[in-house]
Amino acid sequence: MATLAVMIKIDGEHVLQGLHEAQQKLENADGELVLDFSAVKRIEPAALREMESLATAADGKKMKIALRGATVDVYKVLKLARLTSRFGFMN
């Protein structure tokens, strides 16, 4: 059975809402979840907590989450929060 990637574009102004949508899609998805972070310039603490929750849910389902287009600043925040190892990164 082929697995498909589910792609979700995260709006830079509504990161938390986009991550909530990703959490809902994750519940029914099988394969890989790709979050397009190209419009995200910063991550608020609540969104960071949601990303940690999303990574935990993906681990439980044995799924992978990739962040596409994450900026260096976003990567640094995820690195400081020790979350980079839980996500894949794409250009």
Secondary structure by P-SEA (a helix, b strand, c coil): cbbbbbbbbbbcccaaaaaaaaaaaaaccccbbbbbccccccccaaaaaaaaaaaaaaaaacbbbbbccccaaaaaaaaaacccccccccc
